[in-house]
Amino acid sequence: MTRLPDFRLETHFSRWEFTARHHMTASDVQTMTLGELLALADEHDRATFENLPLGYTETYGDPALREVIAQMYERADAADVICFAGAEEALYLAMNVLLDAGDHAVVVTPNYQSAETVPLALCEVTGVALDPNRDWALDLDQIRAAIRPNTRVVSVNFPNNPTGKVIDAADFTELARICDERGIHLFSDEVYRGLERDPARILPQAADLSERALSLNVTSKSLGLPGLRIGWIACRDRALLSRLERAKHYTTICNSAPSEVLARIALKSRATILDRNRALIARNLPFFDAFFAEFADVFEWQAPDGGCVAFPRYLGPDGVEEFCTRLVEEAGVLLLPASIYRSELTPTPTDRFRIGIGRTDPEAGLAAFSQWMRARR
């Protein structure tokens, strides 16, 4: 396989994530402790966890976990689900199974870096950019124009990382139809589903719209449980799932047994956890609104439609890269500058940064951020 480039986000986090005093760009909601999660378990699942043999598990994933995951979908059964060690393994293996040299993929930008770098290592890829001048709109005509006779995959992510954009359900349904009529697999990264500010904006899941579509999800983002390292793909093409299982034999083989039980507990309590996480974001947003209102001459701010990250614009003359570097070095406030989200496929904004809104006590980080901004004035 072609050597992949350095993962810019992870390289940046390796330097700063655990050393910066204020992690203000987290992509996940505030997590909970093991004790808090176990408190949500029923007697059966708690007993299962406490008496769990620490042996190998099934490559497809724990059958009981897959059954719980399937209940999240309208048209998928447990046999339509395969689990992975987080969303990254799922994305990596799916692209390697779906794409070969001579194929073509379409990827929406901006995006999580591997959504384009993994396909680019395998075949030709065309990017279709969300339009920042139209509230990050997705132009379906551009998708149609990008599709070729050898297009095998169209890859999207809504709610989007880093913009927080959620497109209209009618457009998403039409996108699935466009892919279906051309025999293309729609690969839909849905890891922030459930954190929409307006519940009416929640999109249908791709696996419910098409037998060929793949829905990617994980416990890390909306549920705030990245330490479990449990992700999954739901797809009603069971021959494709079988190919994914065989690919997984070369990576993790199977998932962590304790994590699978804990993920099952979390997903059974998904409604409770999502209510808690949406309430946390709703509590936090006024603090971010107030901060950006105070510095409206320096920033353009828009709260995300969904998810727990936003992509404000920086208007300062020094540029966003120098701004973010000085901010973390001088004030200990970590943000992700636009270069982390640059694309080889399309132009992407060079004056934005990612900020996270889903952690507890953002006031401390915003206070340090504000003090630094005022001192610069």
CORBELDA-V528324 format. One record per backbone hydrogen bond with DSSP energy under -1.0 kcal/mol. CO is the residue of the C=O (numbers start at 1). NH is the residue of the N-H. If there is no record, write none. Layout:
# CORBELDA-V528324
co:CO nh:NH
co:CO nh:NH
This chain:
# CORBELDA-V528324
co:6 nh:8
co:7 nh:11
co:8 nh:12
co:9 nh:13
co:10 nh:14
co:11 nh:15
co:12 nh:16
co:13 nh:17
co:16 nh:19
co:16 nh:20
co:22 nh:24
co:22 nh:334
co:24 nh:356
co:33 nh:37
co:34 nh:38
co:35 nh:39
co:37 nh:40
co:38 nh:41
co:42 nh:46
co:43 nh:47
co:44 nh:48
co:45 nh:49
co:46 nh:50
co:47 nh:51
co:49 nh:52
co:53 nh:55
co:60 nh:83
co:62 nh:66
co:63 nh:67
co:64 nh:68
co:65 nh:69
co:66 nh:70
co:67 nh:71
co:69 nh:72
co:70 nh:73
co:77 nh:80
co:78 nh:81
co:80 nh:235
co:82 nh:233
co:84 nh:86
co:84 nh:231
co:87 nh:91
co:88 nh:92
co:89 nh:93
co:90 nh:94
co:91 nh:95
co:92 nh:96
co:93 nh:97
co:94 nh:98
co:95 nh:99
co:100 nh:103
co:103 nh:124
co:104 nh:152
co:105 nh:126
co:106 nh:155
co:107 nh:128
co:109 nh:130
co:112 nh:115
co:113 nh:116
co:113 nh:117
co:114 nh:118
co:116 nh:120
co:117 nh:121
co:119 nh:122
co:119 nh:123
co:124 nh:105
co:126 nh:107
co:128 nh:109
co:131 nh:134
co:131 nh:136
co:131 nh:137
co:137 nh:131
co:139 nh:143
co:140 nh:144
co:141 nh:145
co:142 nh:146
co:143 nh:147
co:148 nh:151
co:150 nh:104
co:152 nh:185
co:153 nh:106
co:154 nh:187
co:155 nh:108
co:156 nh:189
co:160 nh:164
co:164 nh:305
co:164 nh:306
co:165 nh:160
co:168 nh:172
co:169 nh:173
co:170 nh:174
co:171 nh:175
co:172 nh:176
co:173 nh:177
co:174 nh:178
co:175 nh:179
co:176 nh:180
co:177 nh:181
co:179 nh:184
co:180 nh:183
co:185 nh:154
co:186 nh:214
co:187 nh:156
co:188 nh:216
co:189 nh:158
co:190 nh:193
co:191 nh:222
co:192 nh:195
co:198 nh:201
co:199 nh:202
co:205 nh:208
co:206 nh:210
co:214 nh:188
co:215 nh:234
co:216 nh:190
co:217 nh:232
co:219 nh:225
co:221 nh:29
co:225 nh:228
co:226 nh:229
co:230 nh:219
co:231 nh:84
co:232 nh:217
co:233 nh:82
co:234 nh:215
co:236 nh:238
co:237 nh:241
co:238 nh:242
co:239 nh:243
co:240 nh:244
co:241 nh:245
co:242 nh:246
co:243 nh:247
co:244 nh:248
co:245 nh:249
co:247 nh:250
co:248 nh:251
co:248 nh:253
co:252 nh:254
co:256 nh:260
co:257 nh:261
co:258 nh:262
co:259 nh:263
co:260 nh:264
co:261 nh:265
co:262 nh:266
co:263 nh:267
co:264 nh:268
co:265 nh:269
co:267 nh:270
co:269 nh:273
co:270 nh:274
co:271 nh:275
co:272 nh:276
co:273 nh:277
co:274 nh:278
co:275 nh:279
co:276 nh:280
co:277 nh:281
co:278 nh:282
co:279 nh:283
co:280 nh:284
co:281 nh:285
co:284 nh:287
co:284 nh:288
co:285 nh:289
co:286 nh:290
co:287 nh:291
co:288 nh:292
co:289 nh:293
co:290 nh:294
co:291 nh:295
co:293 nh:296
co:295 nh:298
co:295 nh:299
co:298 nh:315
co:300 nh:313
co:305 nh:197
co:308 nh:357
co:310 nh:355
co:312 nh:353
co:313 nh:300
co:316 nh:319
co:319 nh:323
co:320 nh:324
co:321 nh:325
co:322 nh:326
co:323 nh:327
co:324 nh:328
co:325 nh:329
co:326 nh:330
co:327 nh:331
co:327 nh:333
co:332 nh:22
co:334 nh:24
co:336 nh:354
co:337 nh:340
co:338 nh:341
co:339 nh:342
co:351 nh:314
co:352 nh:338
co:354 nh:336
co:355 nh:310
co:358 nh:30
co:362 nh:366
co:363 nh:367
co:364 nh:368
co:365 nh:369
co:366 nh:370
co:367 nh:371
co:368 nh:372
co:369 nh:373
co:370 nh:374
co:371 nh:375
co:372 nh:376
co:373 nh:377
